[in-house]
Structures are given as structure tokens and as C-alpha cells.
């Protein structure tokens, strides 16, 4: 299996397949890549949301 770097996500497709299999989820390499990409996008959006909340709180406290 090919190791894919998901932009500093520090998890290989093989590692993700093992983790999913331990939880009873059997997926192919391609399916695993899609799952990892989805999780990355969720995490990225969550981080942006948290940054916006912090900025909003800072703006409110400055007034």
C-alpha cells in the first residue's frame, strides 16, 4: 500500500484502515482516503470556527 501524506495530518492510509477495521469498518484504500479527507475538512472548518469565536470575543471585550 502507498503511504499518502494528507498535508501534515500524520496518519497513513494503512493506519486509518487498521483503526477502522478495529471498529468493524472494512474499507478499501480509496474509501479510506475519502474518509481521511472528510475528517481533515471537518477539523479544518472546526479550527476556523474556533478562531472566529476567539476573534469575536476579543472584539466584544475591546468595546
CHARMM-style PDB file with segment names, atoms N, HN, CA, C and O in Angstrom:
ATOM      1  N   UNK     1       0.832  -1.195   0.000  1.00  0.00      PROA
ATOM      2  CA  UNK     1       0.000   0.000   0.000  1.00  0.00      PROA
ATOM      3  C   UNK     1       0.868   1.247   0.000  1.00  0.00      PROA
ATOM      4  O   UNK     1       1.939   1.274   0.606  1.00  0.00      PROA
ATOM      5  N   UNK     2       0.405   2.256  -0.671  1.00  0.00      PROA
ATOM      6  HN  UNK     2      -0.466   2.235  -1.163  1.00  0.00      PROA
ATOM      7  CA  UNK     2       1.105   3.531  -0.771  1.00  0.00      PROA
ATOM      8  C   UNK     2       0.796   4.395   0.446  1.00  0.00      PROA
ATOM      9  O   UNK     2      -0.355   4.490   0.871  1.00  0.00      PROA
ATOM     10  N   UNK     3       1.833   5.028   1.007  1.00  0.00      PROA
ATOM     11  HN  UNK     3       2.769   4.951   0.662  1.00  0.00      PROA
ATOM     12  CA  UNK     3       1.622   5.950   2.121  1.00  0.00      PROA
ATOM     13  C   UNK     3       1.309   7.319   1.557  1.00  0.00      PROA
ATOM     14  O   UNK     3       2.083   7.856   0.765  1.00  0.00      PROA
ATOM     15  N   UNK     4       0.197   7.885   1.950  1.00  0.00      PROA
ATOM     16  HN  UNK     4      -0.432   7.448   2.594  1.00  0.00      PROA
ATOM     17  CA  UNK     4      -0.222   9.186   1.460  1.00  0.00      PROA
ATOM     18  C   UNK     4      -0.139  10.197   2.586  1.00  0.00      PROA
ATOM     19  O   UNK     4      -0.631   9.950   3.687  1.00  0.00      PROA
ATOM     20  N   UNK     5       0.478  11.327   2.315  1.00  0.00      PROA
ATOM     21  HN  UNK     5       0.878  11.528   1.420  1.00  0.00      PROA
ATOM     22  CA  UNK     5       0.538  12.400   3.298  1.00  0.00      PROA
ATOM     23  C   UNK     5      -0.646  13.322   3.071  1.00  0.00      PROA
ATOM     24  O   UNK     5      -0.771  13.916   2.000  1.00  0.00      PROA
ATOM     25  N   UNK     6      -1.496  13.445   4.040  1.00  0.00      PROA
ATOM     26  HN  UNK     6      -1.395  12.962   4.910  1.00  0.00      PROA
ATOM     27  CA  UNK     6      -2.661  14.306   3.933  1.00  0.00      PROA
ATOM     28  C   UNK     6      -2.355  15.656   4.580  1.00  0.00      PROA
ATOM     29  O   UNK     6      -2.972  16.044   5.572  1.00  0.00      PROA
ATOM     30  N   UNK     7      -1.378  16.368   3.986  1.00  0.00      PROA
ATOM     31  HN  UNK     7      -0.877  16.053   3.179  1.00  0.00      PROA
ATOM     32  CA  UNK     7      -0.993  17.711   4.419  1.00  0.00      PROA
ATOM     33  C   UNK     7      -0.797  17.769   5.930  1.00  0.00      PROA
ATOM     34  O   UNK     7      -1.574  18.389   6.655  1.00  0.00      PROA
ATOM     35  N   UNK     8       0.245  17.115   6.373  1.00  0.00      PROA
ATOM     36  HN  UNK     8       0.876  16.611   5.784  1.00  0.00      PROA
ATOM     37  CA  UNK     8       0.645  17.120   7.783  1.00  0.00      PROA
ATOM     38  C   UNK     8      -0.405  16.525   8.718  1.00  0.00      PROA
ATOM     39  O   UNK     8      -0.492  16.921   9.881  1.00  0.00      PROA
ATOM     40  N   UNK     9      -1.171  15.613   8.239  1.00  0.00      PROA
ATOM     41  HN  UNK     9      -1.100  15.292   7.295  1.00  0.00      PROA
ATOM     42  CA  UNK     9      -2.204  15.004   9.083  1.00  0.00      PROA
ATOM     43  C   UNK     9      -1.640  13.865   9.920  1.00  0.00      PROA
ATOM     44  O   UNK     9      -2.277  13.399  10.864  1.00  0.00      PROA
ATOM     45  N   UNK    10      -0.443  13.424   9.566  1.00  0.00      PROA
ATOM     46  HN  UNK    10       0.075  13.803   8.799  1.00  0.00      PROA
ATOM     47  CA  UNK    10       0.286  12.429  10.352  1.00  0.00      PROA
ATOM     48  C   UNK    10      -0.422  11.087  10.508  1.00  0.00      PROA
ATOM     49  O   UNK    10      -0.237  10.411  11.520  1.00  0.00      PROA
ATOM     50  N   UNK    11      -1.207  10.699   9.552  1.00  0.00      PROA
ATOM     51  HN  UNK    11      -1.357  11.247   8.730  1.00  0.00      PROA
ATOM     52  CA  UNK    11      -1.797   9.367   9.578  1.00  0.00      PROA
ATOM     53  C   UNK    11      -1.776   8.819   8.149  1.00  0.00      PROA
ATOM     54  O   UNK    11      -2.178   9.490   7.199  1.00  0.00      PROA
ATOM     55  N   UNK    12      -1.308   7.614   8.031  1.00  0.00      PROA
ATOM     56  HN  UNK    12      -0.982   7.068   8.803  1.00  0.00      PROA
ATOM     57  CA  UNK    12      -1.260   6.993   6.715  1.00  0.00      PROA
ATOM     58  C   UNK    12      -2.580   6.289   6.431  1.00  0.00      PROA
ATOM     59  O   UNK    12      -3.381   6.036   7.331  1.00  0.00      PROA
ATOM     60  N   UNK    13      -2.780   5.985   5.174  1.00  0.00      PROA
ATOM     61  HN  UNK    13      -2.130   6.191   4.443  1.00  0.00      PROA
ATOM     62  CA  UNK    13      -3.976   5.237   4.787  1.00  0.00      PROA
ATOM     63  C   UNK    13      -3.985   3.890   5.509  1.00  0.00      PROA
ATOM     64  O   UNK    13      -5.030   3.427   5.966  1.00  0.00      PROA
ATOM     65  N   UNK    14      -2.815   3.270   5.607  1.00  0.00      PROA
ATOM     66  HN  UNK    14      -1.965   3.645   5.236  1.00  0.00      PROA
ATOM     67  CA  UNK    14      -2.722   1.969   6.273  1.00  0.00      PROA
ATOM     68  C   UNK    14      -3.138   2.069   7.749  1.00  0.00      PROA
ATOM     69  O   UNK    14      -3.850   1.206   8.261  1.00  0.00      PROA
ATOM     70  N   UNK    15      -2.686   3.125   8.417  1.00  0.00      PROA
ATOM     71  HN  UNK    15      -2.107   3.826   8.001  1.00  0.00      PROA
ATOM     72  CA  UNK    15      -3.056   3.312   9.825  1.00  0.00      PROA
ATOM     73  C   UNK    15      -4.558   3.520   9.967  1.00  0.00      PROA
ATOM     74  O   UNK    15      -5.187   2.976  10.876  1.00  0.00      PROA
ATOM     75  N   UNK    16      -5.121   4.303   9.073  1.00  0.00      PROA
ATOM     76  HN  UNK    16      -4.611   4.745   8.335  1.00  0.00      PROA
ATOM     77  CA  UNK    16      -6.560   4.562   9.130  1.00  0.00      PROA
ATOM     78  C   UNK    16      -7.351   3.282   8.874  1.00  0.00      PROA
ATOM     79  O   UNK    16      -8.363   3.039   9.532  1.00  0.00      PROA
ATOM     80  N   UNK    17      -6.899   2.460   7.923  1.00  0.00      PROA
ATOM     81  HN  UNK    17      -6.077   2.657   7.389  1.00  0.00      PROA
ATOM     82  CA  UNK    17      -7.582   1.191   7.637  1.00  0.00      PROA
ATOM     83  C   UNK    17      -7.567   0.305   8.873  1.00  0.00      PROA
ATOM     84  O   UNK    17      -8.571  -0.331   9.195  1.00  0.00      PROA
ATOM     85  N   UNK    18      -6.442   0.260   9.563  1.00  0.00      PROA
ATOM     86  HN  UNK    18      -5.626   0.776   9.301  1.00  0.00      PROA
ATOM     87  CA  UNK    18      -6.330  -0.563  10.779  1.00  0.00      PROA
ATOM     88  C   UNK    18      -7.281  -0.057  11.859  1.00  0.00      PROA
ATOM     89  O   UNK    18      -7.981  -0.842  12.498  1.00  0.00      PROA
ATOM     90  N   UNK    19      -7.300   1.253  12.059  1.00  0.00      PROA
ATOM     91  HN  UNK    19      -6.731   1.891  11.541  1.00  0.00      PROA
ATOM     92  CA  UNK    19      -8.187   1.836  13.075  1.00  0.00      PROA
ATOM     93  C   UNK    19      -9.642   1.548  12.741  1.00  0.00      PROA
ATOM     94  O   UNK    19     -10.417   1.159  13.616  1.00  0.00      PROA
ATOM     95  N   UNK    20     -10.013   1.734  11.492  1.00  0.00      PROA
ATOM     96  HN  UNK    20      -9.384   2.050  10.781  1.00  0.00      PROA
ATOM     97  CA  UNK    20     -11.393   1.467  11.081  1.00  0.00      PROA
ATOM     98  C   UNK    20     -11.735  -0.013  11.239  1.00  0.00      PROA
ATOM     99  O   UNK    20     -12.823  -0.352  11.706  1.00  0.00      PROA
ATOM    100  N   UNK    21     -10.812  -0.898  10.853  1.00  0.00      PROA
ATOM    101  HN  UNK    21      -9.929  -0.623  10.473  1.00  0.00      PROA
ATOM    102  CA  UNK    21     -11.055  -2.342  10.955  1.00  0.00      PROA
ATOM    103  C   UNK    21     -11.251  -2.765  12.410  1.00  0.00      PROA
ATOM    104  O   UNK    21     -12.072  -3.636  12.699  1.00  0.00      PROA
ATOM    105  N   UNK    22     -10.508  -2.157  13.319  1.00  0.00      PROA
ATOM    106  HN  UNK    22      -9.841  -1.449  13.084  1.00  0.00      PROA
ATOM    107  CA  UNK    22     -10.660  -2.470  14.749  1.00  0.00      PROA
ATOM    108  C   UNK    22     -12.049  -2.115  15.246  1.00  0.00      PROA
ATOM    109  O   UNK    22     -12.516  -2.646  16.253  1.00  0.00      PROA
ATOM    110  N   UNK    23     -12.705  -1.208  14.528  1.00  0.00      PROA
ATOM    111  HN  UNK    23     -12.325  -0.776  13.710  1.00  0.00      PROA
ATOM    112  CA  UNK    23     -14.060  -0.789  14.887  1.00  0.00      PROA
ATOM    113  C   UNK    23     -15.115  -1.416  13.977  1.00  0.00      PROA
ATOM    114  O   UNK    23     -16.256  -0.957  13.917  1.00  0.00      PROA
ATOM    115  N   UNK    24     -14.714  -2.469  13.275  1.00  0.00      PROA
ATOM    116  HN  UNK    24     -13.787  -2.842  13.324  1.00  0.00      PROA
ATOM    117  CA  UNK    24     -15.659  -3.229  12.462  1.00  0.00      PROA
ATOM    118  C   UNK    24     -16.004  -2.592  11.131  1.00  0.00      PROA
ATOM    119  O   UNK    24     -17.006  -2.955  10.516  1.00  0.00      PROA
ATOM    120  N   UNK    25     -15.186  -1.640  10.668  1.00  0.00      PROA
ATOM    121  HN  UNK    25     -14.372  -1.344  11.168  1.00  0.00      PROA
ATOM    122  CA  UNK    25     -15.454  -0.958   9.412  1.00  0.00      PROA
ATOM    123  C   UNK    25     -14.389  -1.374   8.406  1.00  0.00      PROA
ATOM    124  O   UNK    25     -13.218  -1.024   8.554  1.00  0.00      PROA
ATOM    125  N   UNK    26     -14.794  -2.117   7.390  1.00  0.00      PROA
ATOM    126  HN  UNK    26     -15.745  -2.402   7.271  1.00  0.00      PROA
ATOM    127  CA  UNK    26     -13.866  -2.590   6.373  1.00  0.00      PROA
ATOM    128  C   UNK    26     -14.004  -1.729   5.129  1.00  0.00      PROA
ATOM    129  O   UNK    26     -15.076  -1.652   4.528  1.00  0.00      PROA
ATOM    130  N   UNK    27     -12.899  -1.076   4.745  1.00  0.00      PROA
ATOM    131  HN  UNK    27     -12.028  -1.139   5.233  1.00  0.00      PROA
ATOM    132  CA  UNK    27     -12.926  -0.157   3.606  1.00  0.00      PROA
ATOM    133  C   UNK    27     -11.690  -0.367   2.735  1.00  0.00      PROA
ATOM    134  O   UNK    27     -10.680  -0.913   3.178  1.00  0.00      PROA
ATOM    135  N   UNK    28     -11.798   0.074   1.505  1.00  0.00      PROA
ATOM    136  HN  UNK    28     -12.619   0.517   1.145  1.00  0.00      PROA
ATOM    137  CA  UNK    28     -10.675   0.000   0.563  1.00  0.00      PROA
ATOM    138  C   UNK    28      -9.762   1.209   0.761  1.00  0.00      PROA
ATOM    139  O   UNK    28     -10.081   2.122   1.522  1.00  0.00      PROA
ATOM    140  N   UNK    29      -8.629   1.203   0.069  1.00  0.00      PROA
ATOM    141  HN  UNK    29      -8.370   0.461  -0.549  1.00  0.00      PROA
ATOM    142  CA  UNK    29      -7.708   2.338   0.116  1.00  0.00      PROA
ATOM    143  C   UNK    29      -8.406   3.628  -0.326  1.00  0.00      PROA
ATOM    144  O   UNK    29      -8.293   4.663   0.330  1.00  0.00      PROA
ATOM    145  N   UNK    30      -9.118   3.549  -1.434  1.00  0.00      PROA
ATOM    146  HN  UNK    30      -9.210   2.708  -1.967  1.00  0.00      PROA
ATOM    147  CA  UNK    30      -9.789   4.742  -1.960  1.00  0.00      PROA
ATOM    148  C   UNK    30     -10.848   5.265  -0.993  1.00  0.00      PROA
ATOM    149  O   UNK    30     -10.959   6.474  -0.789  1.00  0.00      PROA
ATOM    150  N   UNK    31     -11.614   4.373  -0.404  1.00  0.00      PROA
ATOM    151  HN  UNK    31     -11.524   3.391  -0.570  1.00  0.00      PROA
ATOM    152  CA  UNK    31     -12.631   4.784   0.560  1.00  0.00      PROA
ATOM    153  C   UNK    31     -11.980   5.417   1.786  1.00  0.00      PROA
ATOM    154  O   UNK    31     -12.491   6.393   2.336  1.00  0.00      PROA
ATOM    155  N   UNK    32     -10.853   4.856   2.206  1.00  0.00      PROA
ATOM    156  HN  UNK    32     -10.438   4.063   1.759  1.00  0.00      PROA
ATOM    157  CA  UNK    32     -10.142   5.386   3.365  1.00  0.00      PROA
ATOM    158  C   UNK    32      -9.626   6.786   3.078  1.00  0.00      PROA
ATOM    159  O   UNK    32      -9.694   7.661   3.941  1.00  0.00      PROA
ATOM    160  N   UNK    33      -9.117   7.004   1.886  1.00  0.00      PROA
ATOM    161  HN  UNK    33      -9.062   6.293   1.185  1.00  0.00      PROA
ATOM    162  CA  UNK    33      -8.634   8.337   1.515  1.00  0.00      PROA
ATOM    163  C   UNK    33      -9.766   9.355   1.572  1.00  0.00      PROA
ATOM    164  O   UNK    33      -9.566  10.482   2.025  1.00  0.00      PROA
ATOM    165  N   UNK    34     -10.940   8.969   1.121  1.00  0.00      PROA
ATOM    166  HN  UNK    34     -11.102   8.054   0.754  1.00  0.00      PROA
ATOM    167  CA  UNK    34     -12.102   9.865   1.160  1.00  0.00      PROA
ATOM    168  C   UNK    34     -12.483  10.174   2.607  1.00  0.00      PROA
ATOM    169  O   UNK    34     -12.767  11.322   2.947  1.00  0.00      PROA
ATOM    170  N   UNK    35     -12.487   9.162   3.442  1.00  0.00      PROA
ATOM    171  HN  UNK    35     -12.256   8.229   3.166  1.00  0.00      PROA
ATOM    172  CA  UNK    35     -12.812   9.350   4.860  1.00  0.00      PROA
ATOM    173  C   UNK    35     -11.807  10.297   5.511  1.00  0.00      PROA
ATOM    174  O   UNK    35     -12.196  11.210   6.239  1.00  0.00      PROA
ATOM    175  N   UNK    36     -10.513  10.082   5.252  1.00  0.00      PROA
ATOM    176  HN  UNK    36     -10.197   9.339   4.661  1.00  0.00      PROA
ATOM    177  CA  UNK    36      -9.485  10.953   5.826  1.00  0.00      PROA
ATOM    178  C   UNK    36      -9.642  12.393   5.342  1.00  0.00      PROA
ATOM    179  O   UNK    36      -9.492  13.335   6.120  1.00  0.00      PROA
ATOM    180  N   UNK    37      -9.942  12.555   4.066  1.00  0.00      PROA
ATOM    181  HN  UNK    37     -10.064  11.789   3.434  1.00  0.00      PROA
ATOM    182  CA  UNK    37     -10.136  13.902   3.529  1.00  0.00      PROA
ATOM    183  C   UNK    37     -11.330  14.582   4.186  1.00  0.00      PROA
ATOM    184  O   UNK    37     -11.260  15.764   4.522  1.00  0.00      PROA
ATOM    185  N   UNK    38     -12.420  13.850   4.370  1.00  0.00      PROA
ATOM    186  HN  UNK    38     -12.477  12.890   4.097  1.00  0.00      PROA
ATOM    187  CA  UNK    38     -13.597  14.400   5.034  1.00  0.00      PROA
ATOM    188  C   UNK    38     -13.265  14.817   6.462  1.00  0.00      PROA
ATOM    189  O   UNK    38     -13.629  15.912   6.890  1.00  0.00      PROA
ATOM    190  N   UNK    39     -12.584  13.959   7.190  1.00  0.00      PROA
ATOM    191  HN  UNK    39     -12.289  13.070   6.842  1.00  0.00      PROA
ATOM    192  CA  UNK    39     -12.221  14.283   8.565  1.00  0.00      PROA
ATOM    193  C   UNK    39     -11.301  15.494   8.628  1.00  0.00      PROA
ATOM    194  O   UNK    39     -11.419  16.326   9.527  1.00  0.00      PROA
ATOM    195  N   UNK    40     -10.378  15.590   7.661  1.00  0.00      PROA
ATOM    196  HN  UNK    40     -10.283  14.914   6.930  1.00  0.00      PROA
ATOM    197  CA  UNK    40      -9.491  16.739   7.601  1.00  0.00      PROA
ATOM    198  C   UNK    40     -10.297  18.025   7.377  1.00  0.00      PROA
ATOM    199  O   UNK    40     -10.062  19.029   8.050  1.00  0.00      PROA
ATOM    200  N   UNK    41     -11.237  17.997   6.443  1.00  0.00      PROA
ATOM    201  HN  UNK    41     -11.429  17.182   5.897  1.00  0.00      PROA
ATOM    202  CA  UNK    41     -12.045  19.180   6.171  1.00  0.00      PROA
ATOM    203  C   UNK    41     -12.880  19.585   7.386  1.00  0.00      PROA
ATOM    204  O   UNK    41     -13.026  20.773   7.674  1.00  0.00      PROA
ATOM    205  N   UNK    42     -13.420  18.608   8.089  1.00  0.00      PROA
ATOM    206  HN  UNK    42     -13.302  17.643   7.855  1.00  0.00      PROA
ATOM    207  CA  UNK    42     -14.195  18.902   9.300  1.00  0.00      PROA
ATOM    208  C   UNK    42     -13.302  19.566  10.337  1.00  0.00      PROA
ATOM    209  O   UNK    42     -13.681  20.573  10.935  1.00  0.00      PROA
ATOM    210  N   UNK    43     -12.116  19.003  10.552  1.00  0.00      PROA
ATOM    211  HN  UNK    43     -11.809  18.185  10.067  1.00  0.00      PROA
ATOM    212  CA  UNK    43     -11.184  19.564  11.526  1.00  0.00      PROA
ATOM    213  C   UNK    43     -10.762  20.975  11.131  1.00  0.00      PROA
ATOM    214  O   UNK    43     -10.682  21.862  11.981  1.00  0.00      PROA
ATOM    215  N   UNK    44     -10.492  21.186   9.850  1.00  0.00      PROA
ATOM    216  HN  UNK    44     -10.557  20.466   9.159  1.00  0.00      PROA
ATOM    217  CA  UNK    44     -10.073  22.492   9.356  1.00  0.00      PROA
ATOM    218  C   UNK    44     -11.178  23.525   9.580  1.00  0.00      PROA
ATOM    219  O   UNK    44     -10.904  24.641  10.020  1.00  0.00      PROA
ATOM    220  N   UNK    45     -12.427  23.154   9.277  1.00  0.00      PROA
ATOM    221  HN  UNK    45     -12.649  22.247   8.919  1.00  0.00      PROA
ATOM    222  CA  UNK    45     -13.556  24.066   9.474  1.00  0.00      PROA
ATOM    223  C   UNK    45     -13.804  24.332  10.947  1.00  0.00      PROA
ATOM    224  O   UNK    45     -14.165  25.447  11.324  1.00  0.00      PROA
ATOM    225  N   UNK    46     -13.615  23.317  11.788  1.00  0.00      PROA
ATOM    226  HN  UNK    46     -13.322  22.411  11.482  1.00  0.00      PROA
ATOM    227  CA  UNK    46     -13.784  23.494  13.226  1.00  0.00      PROA
ATOM    228  C   UNK    46     -12.754  24.486  13.756  1.00  0.00      PROA
ATOM    229  O   UNK    46     -13.078  25.344  14.577  1.00  0.00      PROA
ATOM    230  N   UNK    47     -11.525  24.367  13.290  1.00  0.00      PROA
ATOM    231  HN  UNK    47     -11.263  23.670  12.623  1.00  0.00      PROA
ATOM    232  CA  UNK    47     -10.462  25.277  13.720  1.00  0.00      PROA
ATOM    233  C   UNK    47     -10.795  26.703  13.311  1.00  0.00      PROA
ATOM    234  O   UNK    47     -10.629  27.631  14.103  1.00  0.00      PROA
ATOM    235  N   UNK    48     -11.264  26.887  12.078  1.00  0.00      PROA
ATOM    236  HN  UNK    48     -11.398  26.134  11.434  1.00  0.00      PROA
ATOM    237  CA  UNK    48     -11.639  28.224  11.617  1.00  0.00      PROA
ATOM    238  C   UNK    48     -12.776  28.789  12.459  1.00  0.00      PROA
ATOM    239  O   UNK    48     -12.778  29.975  12.788  1.00  0.00      PROA
ATOM    240  N   UNK    49     -13.737  27.947  12.806  1.00  0.00      PROA
ATOM    241  HN  UNK    49     -13.735  26.984  12.538  1.00  0.00      PROA
ATOM    242  CA  UNK    49     -14.869  28.376  13.626  1.00  0.00      PROA
ATOM    243  C   UNK    49     -14.391  28.826  14.999  1.00  0.00      PROA
ATOM    244  O   UNK    49     -14.839  29.853  15.510  1.00  0.00      PROA
ATOM    245  N   UNK    50     -13.489  28.067  15.591  1.00  0.00      PROA
ATOM    246  HN  UNK    50     -13.125  27.233  15.176  1.00  0.00      PROA
ATOM    247  CA  UNK    50     -12.950  28.434  16.901  1.00  0.00      PROA
ATOM    248  C   UNK    50     -12.176  29.745  16.823  1.00  0.00      PROA
ATOM    249  O   UNK    50     -12.269  30.577  17.724  1.00  0.00      PROA
ATOM    250  N   UNK    51     -11.414  29.929  15.747  1.00  0.00      PROA
ATOM    251  HN  UNK    51     -11.339  29.253  15.015  1.00  0.00      PROA
ATOM    252  CA  UNK    51     -10.661  31.181  15.564  1.00  0.00      PROA
ATOM    253  C   UNK    51     -11.611  32.364  15.441  1.00  0.00      PROA
ATOM    254  O   UNK    51     -11.338  33.433  15.988  1.00  0.00      PROA
ATOM    255  N   UNK    52     -12.730  32.190  14.726  1.00  0.00      PROA
ATOM    256  HN  UNK    52     -12.952  31.322  14.282  1.00  0.00      PROA
ATOM    257  CA  UNK    52     -13.717  33.266  14.594  1.00  0.00      PROA
ATOM    258  C   UNK    52     -14.347  33.598  15.938  1.00  0.00      PROA
ATOM    259  O   UNK    52     -14.562  34.768  16.252  1.00  0.00      PROA
ATOM    260  N   UNK    53     -14.644  32.570  16.737  1.00  0.00      PROA
ATOM    261  HN  UNK    53     -14.468  31.619  16.482  1.00  0.00      PROA
ATOM    262  CA  UNK    53     -15.234  32.803  18.057  1.00  0.00      PROA
ATOM    263  C   UNK    53     -14.281  33.586  18.941  1.00  0.00      PROA
ATOM    264  O   UNK    53     -14.694  34.511  19.641  1.00  0.00      PROA
ATOM    265  N   UNK    54     -13.002  33.216  18.912  1.00  0.00      PROA
ATOM    266  HN  UNK    54     -12.666  32.465  18.344  1.00  0.00      PROA
ATOM    267  CA  UNK    54     -12.000  33.920  19.711  1.00  0.00      PROA
ATOM    268  C   UNK    54     -11.900  35.368  19.263  1.00  0.00      PROA
ATOM    269  O   UNK    54     -11.829  36.271  20.096  1.00  0.00      PROA
ATOM    270  N   UNK    55     -11.894  35.599  17.946  1.00  0.00      PROA
ATOM    271  HN  UNK    55     -11.951  34.865  17.269  1.00  0.00      PROA
ATOM    272  CA  UNK    55     -11.829  36.958  17.411  1.00  0.00      PROA
ATOM    273  C   UNK    55     -13.057  37.762  17.824  1.00  0.00      PROA
ATOM    274  O   UNK    55     -12.937  38.930  18.195  1.00  0.00      PROA
ATOM    275  N   UNK    56     -14.232  37.150  17.764  1.00  0.00      PROA
ATOM    276  HN  UNK    56     -14.330  36.201  17.463  1.00  0.00      PROA
ATOM    277  CA  UNK    56     -15.463  37.843  18.165  1.00  0.00      PROA
ATOM    278  C   UNK    56     -15.425  38.203  19.641  1.00  0.00      PROA
ATOM    279  O   UNK    56     -15.818  39.308  20.015  1.00  0.00      PROA
ATOM    280  N   UNK    57     -14.964  37.302  20.473  1.00  0.00      PROA
ATOM    281  HN  UNK    57     -14.644  36.404  20.169  1.00  0.00      PROA
ATOM    282  CA  UNK    57     -14.882  37.586  21.905  1.00  0.00      PROA
ATOM    283  C   UNK    57     -13.904  38.720  22.160  1.00  0.00      PROA
ATOM    284  O   UNK    57     -14.156  39.588  22.995  1.00  0.00      PROA
ATOM    285  N   UNK    58     -12.796  38.711  21.447  1.00  0.00      PROA
ATOM    286  HN  UNK    58     -12.591  38.006  20.768  1.00  0.00      PROA
ATOM    287  CA  UNK    58     -11.798  39.766  21.600  1.00  0.00      PROA
ATOM    288  C   UNK    58     -12.379  41.106  21.184  1.00  0.00      PROA
ATOM    289  O   UNK    58     -12.176  42.111  21.865  1.00  0.00      PROA
ATOM    290  N   UNK    59     -13.104  41.129  20.066  1.00  0.00      PROA
ATOM    291  HN  UNK    59     -13.269  40.312  19.512  1.00  0.00      PROA
ATOM    292  CA  UNK    59     -13.725  42.375  19.594  1.00  0.00      PROA
ATOM    293  C   UNK    59     -14.747  42.902  20.590  1.00  0.00      PROA
ATOM    294  O   UNK    59     -14.821  44.107  20.831  1.00  0.00      PROA
ATOM    295  N   UNK    60     -15.531  42.004  21.168  1.00  0.00      PROA
ATOM    296  HN  UNK    60     -15.471  41.025  20.972  1.00  0.00      PROA
ATOM    297  CA  UNK    60     -16.544  42.407  22.144  1.00  0.00      PROA
ATOM    298  C   UNK    60     -15.880  42.967  23.405  1.00  0.00      PROA
ATOM    299  O   UNK    60     -16.334  43.966  23.962  1.00  0.00      PROA
ATOM    300  N   UNK    61     -14.814  42.322  23.842  1.00  0.00      PROA
ATOM    301  HN  UNK    61     -14.445  41.510  23.389  1.00  0.00      PROA
ATOM    302  CA  UNK    61     -14.141  42.783  25.068  1.00  0.00      PROA
ATOM    303  C   UNK    61     -13.389  44.091  24.857  1.00  0.00      PROA
ATOM    304  O   UNK    61     -13.124  44.813  25.818  1.00  0.00      PROA
ATOM    305  N   UNK    62     -13.043  44.404  23.605  1.00  0.00      PROA
ATOM    306  HN  UNK    62     -13.259  43.817  22.825  1.00  0.00      PROA
ATOM    307  CA  UNK    62     -12.349  45.666  23.304  1.00  0.00      PROA
ATOM    308  C   UNK    62     -13.303  46.864  23.266  1.00  0.00      PROA
ATOM    309  O   UNK    62     -12.857  48.011  23.280  1.00  0.00      PROA
ATOM    310  N   UNK    63     -14.610  46.603  23.219  1.00  0.00      PROA
ATOM    311  HN  UNK    63     -14.973  45.671  23.209  1.00  0.00      PROA
ATOM    312  CA  UNK    63     -15.562  47.725  23.126  1.00  0.00      PROA
ATOM    313  C   UNK    63     -15.998  48.196  24.469  1.00  0.00      PROA
ATOM    314  OT1 UNK    63     -16.795  49.129  24.567  1.00  0.00      PROA
TER     315      UNK     63
END
